[in-house]
Amino acid sequence: MKTKIYSILALSLIFISSACKKTEELQKDPAAILNAAPKLIFTGLLLNSSQAPWSTDQRHNQFMVMNEAYYGNQSYNWTTADYSAYTQLRNVQQMEIEAQKVGDPAKAYLALAKFFRAYFFISATDMFGDIPMSEALKGASSGNFSPKYDAQKDVYAQCLKLLEDANADLTPLVATQVKVDGDFFYNGDLAKWQKLVNSFRLRVLVSLSKRADDTPELNIKDQFAAIVTNPAKYPLILTNADNFQLVYNTSNVSNNYPLWPSNGVVLKNDLRNNLGSTYMNILTRTNDPRIFVVALPTDSARLSGDAAYATKFSSFKGGKTGELQTTLKDQAIAGKLSMINFDYWLSSPSGIPCVQLGAAETNFNIAEGINRGWASINSAIYYEQGISESIKFYGITNPVTISAFLTTNAYAGNNGTGLSQILEQKYVSFFQNSGRQAYYNYRRTGIPKFDIGPANANNNLIPTRWAYPTSEYTVNAANLKAALQRQFSGADTQNGVIWANK
């Protein structure tokens, strides 16, 4: 009898133990990926590091105008934005954790993590100003869910150091031809990643041009000169072959070309969207051959009876960003505004690659720094190279065509006129590329002049930042208010001037 009772008790204990274990198993998220390989996290970071073309950002860059209020506008009435960069920074942190578990074979991911830390922190500080950095991402490890806000100057200093370290870490890996998996941008080629790291660092340094003379602790000019005069140590993206660009495909919904219609039916007419005059006026004034690739002549020019209309710059016209949408609609219906060239932009479902940071920008950044006196090199070389690479990107490879444009728009030298040329041509090269860089460069330099008119919903001002996420007022109010007081006398509006642009 005792034996029977013991058996029943043993079976009961086994059942209870099994039931408890099953409950614990059921509580786990079956969709969760635990201990993901660094390459998987890396691929996700790449997908989330790109900014898409044909977006609201590109209208705020004044490349395009929309004349149907139902679909959107370009009224500059934004206020706040979110902290999406921190979602990616947490992924960067996790990639570091997983790479450290692997050891030496994953060293490249640790080097690239330094780049991505700088990349996403810069993305956030460009939008808002001061941001959490030194105490950020420590919620899980130290229980600090209310990080202090670092001064923007300190954010830049830390990011520039991360980029210097990333370059140093990549150098021996490049020398031994180490490859990384999960890389659909550069196919694992760390030599190209090293060029990106240094080119991004140049972008950051040039973006600080207003602080080059009053912030000696950042050594902006010295850092710039060290990079551009030592290509062996600091290789750069100087030709389109090394562009950091997203190439779209037709097989993965997470990487579809955003302009391609979901039903696959391309209608070569779009009265709702037209080219912007800020962009188009530069092309027509400089007799730019890119205009014949990116845009269509106006319908009024096509119907004018002029047999040569398609070859004339006067046949192209953009809409003003500041115009009322009703006015733009009337102009579009009357055939007075240019549309995009559908045969180019929609030649296939994979469309045109979107450059995130490319050769044209890097060359123009070098030319700008030299123009400002940061290095003793011939800036005309980089000005011309920037134009050439941008023109070639559009498939215009005839050297006679490129030479003619360079002759017509010869560099005026290291003076104000030359600087304006560099900045205008950099702006042109950003068309449907590089996210908000065209807007950021305008915000910093005022070139080209952005259009402001009756459609502006921000008191006739182009905003200069985004207000902080509203959630911060709930979860981190004390630190947020201290940062606001330090920067903007307590106000949190889209018109505050961040430290980098003061």
N, C-alpha and C positions, 0 to 999 in steps of 0.2 A: 504493500500500500504506500509505504514511504517512497519507494522507488517511483511509483506512478505520480505521486505529488511533486517530487523533485523534477520529474520529466516535464510535467505541466508548467511548473514555475520556470524552468529553463526555456521552454518554448515561448512562454509569455514574455520573458525578458528579451529573447531574440526578436519577437514580433514588435515589442515596444521600441527596441533599438533600431530596427529596420524602419519603423514608422517615423521615428525622429529624423533619421537620416534622409528619408524620402522627402520630408517636409523641408529640410534645409536645401535639398537639391531643387525642389520646386520653387523655392524663393529666389533662386539664381535666375538672372536674365538670360534666356537661351540665345538671344541675339547678340549678347555682349562678346567682344573679342578681348580675351585676356592674354597678356604677355605677347602682344603683337610684335612681329619682326620689324626692326627699324625701317626696312624698305617699304612696308605697307603704310606706315605713318608718313614716311617721306613722300610717297605718291599722293596721299591726301593733302599734304601741305602744298604740293605743286598745284593741285586743282584749285586750292583756295588762295593761292598767292597771285592769281591773275585777275585783272580788272577788265570787264568785257567792253567791247565797242558797242556803238549804237545804243547808248544808254543815256539816262538823265545827265550823267557827268559830262557826256560829250556835248549836250546842249548847253550846259553851264560853261563849257570850254568855248562856247560860241562857234562851234563847227557846224551845227545844224539848228534849224528852227522847226517847231511844230505849230501848226495853225488850227488844230482841232482841240478845244479845251477838254473834251471828253477823254482824250488819250494822254493828256499831260500838258506841260507848259515850260517856259523858261523865264519865270517871273522872279527867280531868286528869293523865294519866300520860305526857304528852308529855315529851320530853327535848330532842333537837336539831332543827334545821331546816336548810334549804339557803339558798344565796345566790342564789336565782332573781332577785332584784332586779338583780343585776349583769349578768345576761343582757340585761335590758331597758336597763340603762345603756349597755351596749356598742351597742345599737341606737340609743339617743339620740345617742351619739357619732358613729355612722355617718351619722345624719340630719344632724348638723351639718356633717360633711365634704361630703356631697352638696349641702347647701344653699349652702355657701360656693362650690362650683363654679358654681352657677347665678347667684349674685350677688344684686342688689337684688330681683328678683322672688320670692326665697325668704327674705326677711328674717323673715317671720312664723314660719317653721319654726325659725329660730334663737332667736326670743323664746320660742316654746313649748318648745324644747329646755331652756331654763333652768328652766321650770316642771317638766318631766319629770325633770330631774336632781334637783331638790329633792324631788319626789314619791317617787321610788324610793329615794333615800338616806334620807329620813325613814321610809319603809316598813321599811328594813333596821335602822336604829338603834332604832326602836320595838320591834323584836323582840329584838335582841341586846344593845344598849348601844353601846360603842365599836365603830367599824367603819372599814375603810379608806375614805378619801375623797380627800384631797389627792394621794396617790400612786396611787390606783386608776386603772384603765383605761389605764395607760401601758406595758403589756407590749409592744405592737406598736411603739410610737413610741420608747421609750427602753430597752426590754429589762428593765424592772423588773417582775418577776413575783412579788415578795414585798413588797407595799406595807406601810408602817407603818399601825398602827391610830390613827385620830384620836380624841381624847377626845370624848365625846358632846356636850359643851358647844360644842366647835369645829365639830362637824358641824351643830348647830343654827344656829350663827352664820353659817356658809357658806350654808346652805339659806335662811335668812331674807334674806340678801343676794341670792341668786339670784332669789327671789320679788319683791323690791323692783325689781331690774333688769328682770325680765320684765314687770312692770307698766309701768315706764317705756318699755320698748321697744314695748309694745303700744299705748300711748296714741296716737302719731301714725298708726299703722296703722289703728286703729279710726276715727280722725277722717277718714281718707280712704277708709273703707269697703273696705279690702282683705279679700279672702276667701282661705281656704286650701282646697285640694282634699284628698280622702281622708278627710274628717271626717264620720263617721256619728253622732257625738254631737251636734254643734251645727251641722251643715250648713255649716261654714266660717265661721260668725259669730264674728269675733274679739272683738266686744263681750261675748259670753257667756263666751269664754275668759278675758277680763280679769277678769270677775266671779269666775270659778273660781279664778284665781291669788290674788286677794285673800282670798277665802273660805277657801282652803286655808291661807293665811298666818295667818288668825285661828285656825284649828284648831290649828296648830302653837304659836302663842303661848299659847293657853288650855291646851294640853297641858303647858306649862311653869309652871303656876300655883305649883307648890311651889318654884320657883327664882326667882320674881318679885322677891323682896326681898333675895336674897343674891348676885345675879348682875347687877350694874349694867352690865357691859359688853354685855349682850344688850338692855338697854333694853326689856324685855318690856312693861311698863305703858305707856311712852311710844309704842312702836310700835302697841300696841292702840288707844290713844286717837287717834293720828294717823289710823288707818284708819277708825274708826267715826265720827269727827267731820268727815271730808272725803270724802263720797260722790262728789263730782265727780272727785277724783283717784283714789279707791279704790272703784270700784263693787263691789257685793257681790251674792251670790245671796240674795235676800230673798223671792222668790215661786217657786212650783213651776215656773213657766214657764222658769226658768233652771237647773233642777236638772241636775247632771252625772249622768246616768243612762243605763244600758244598756237600750235597747229591743230585745227579742228579736225574731227573725223565724222563719219556718218554711221558708225556702229555702236557708239556709246552715248547714251542720252545725257550723261554728265559732261560731255564735251562736244555738244552739237554747236554748229555755227549759229549765233543768235539771230542773224538776219534771215536765215533760210526759213521759208514758210512751213508750218507743221504739216500741211497737206501736200507739200512738194510742188505746188503750182506757182510758178513765178510770174507775177503780173508786172510788166515793165512800165509801171506808172504808179506814182504815189503822191497825190496832191497834198496829203497831210504833212509830209516831211520834205523840207527843202534845205539846200545848202545855206549856211550862214554867211552874211556879208563880211563879218570880221575876217573870216578865212578867205572868202572868194575875192575880196578886194585886193588882198596881198597878191594872190595868184595873177589876177588880171593886170595889176599895176606893174608887176615884174616880168610879164610875158612868160609865165611859168608853164612848161610843157606838161606838168603833172595835171593841169586842169582838164586836158583832153582825155585823161584816163579816169579821173575820179568823178567827173561831172558830165552832165548832158547840157547842151545848149538850151536856152529857153524855148518854149513852143512858139513864142512870138517871133523869135529869130528864125526858127525853122520854117515858119509860114510867111516870112518876109519877102520871099521871091529871090533872095540872094543865094546863088548857087554855091558860094564859098562860105556860107554862114558857119558851118561846122568847124572851120579852121580859124575863125576870128575870135579873139579874146573878148570883144564887145558883145558876143552872143551869150555870154555867161553872166549870171547875176544871182547874188544871194539875198536872202531876206534879213532884215535887221532884227537882232534879238530883242530890242526894246519896243518894237512895233506891237500894237494890239493884235491879238490873234485874228480878229475879224478883218483887219487890214491885210494881214498876211494871207488870209484865206482868199480875199478878193484878188490879190496879186497873183496867187497861185492859179486860180480859176481863169484869170485873164492871160495865163501863159507867160508871166513876166519873171518867174523865178526858176532857177535851175534845180533839177533833181539829180540824185546820184546816177552814175553810169551803171545800170543794172547788168550789162554784159560783162563788166569787170567784177563788181562786188558779189554778183550772184552767178558766176560762171559755173559753179558746181556746188553741191550740198556742203562741201567742206570749206567753201568760201576763201577768205584771205586770212593768213595768220595775223594774230594780234600781238604786236611787239609790246612787251612790258618794260624793257630797257634795251635800247639798241645802239648801233654804231653811230647813227646820225646824232642822237642826243649826246653821246660821249664825246664825239668830235666837237660839237658845239659847246659843251661844258668846258673842254680844254681851251677852245678859242676864247670863251668868255673870261675865264680866269687869266689868260695871258693878256687880254685886252685891259683887264683891271690892274695889271702890273704884278701878278702873282708869280710869274715865271718869265724868263728871258728866252722865249722861243718864238718862231715865226707863226703868229696866230692865223695868218691868211691860209696856211697849209691846212689847218684843221677846219676853218670856215669852209673852204672849198671841198674838203673831204666829207664834211657833214652834209653838204648839199648833194654831192655826188652819190653818196650812199642812200640818201633819201630818194633821189630820183630813180636810182637803180632798183630800189625796193618795188617800185611800180612797174617794173619791166622795161623801163626806158634805158637801154644800154648803148645806144648810138653815141660814140664819143663826140661826134660833131654837135649833136643836140645839147649834150651836157656842157661842152666847151662854150657854145654860143650863150647859154644861160649864165655861165660864170663870167663871161666877158661883159655881158649886159649888166650884171649885178656884181661887178668887181668890188672887192673888199676895200673900204675907205680908210682902213688903218686903225691903229689903237687909239681911237677917240670916241666921242659920243655917237657919231654917225655909224662908225663901225660896230659899236656895241648894239645899236638898234638893229642893224642888219643881222647880226648873230641871233639876237632874241627873236626877231621876226621869222627867220628861217628855222629856228628851233621850234617855234610855234607851228609852222607849216608841217614840219616833220612829225609832230605829235598827232596829226589828224587820225582819229579813230584808233589811237594807240596810247599806251602809257597812262591810262586812267585819268587822274586829275592833274597831271603834271602841267598841262597847258594853263590851267587855272592857277596853279601854285606859282608858276613863273610870272604870270600877269600880276598876281597878288604881291609878289616881291618887287617887280620892276615897273609895272604899269605899261608894259609893251607886250603885244600890241594894245592899242587903246580899245577897251571893251565898250560895246554899245549899251547905252542906258536910255530908256524911253518910257512912254506912258504905261507899258506893260509891267514895269518893274514894281514889285510889291514890297520892296524893302526901303521905302523912303528915298528912292533914286540913288541907292547905294548897291555896289556889288559886295556881298558879305565877305568877311575876312576870316571866318572860322565857323565851327559848329558849336552849339551849346552842348554841355555835358549831358550824358544819358540821364533821364529823369529817375531811373532806379538808384543812381548814386545818392540822391537826396534822402533815400530811405535806408540804404545799407552802409553809407560811408559819408554821412552829412558833415561831420566835424572836419574831416580832412579836406573834403571838397570845398567847403566854405573858406577854409584857410587859404586854399589855392586860388580861389576867386578873389579874395581880398588882396592877395599878393600880386595878382596879375591885372585885374580889371576893377579895382576898388569895390569888389563885391558883386558886380553885375555879371550875369551869365547870358550874353546875347551873341548872335551871329556876327555882330559888328565890332567885337573886341579885337584889339591888335595884339597878336601873340608876340612873345619876346623876340623870336627870330626875325620878325618883320618890322620891329620898331626902329 
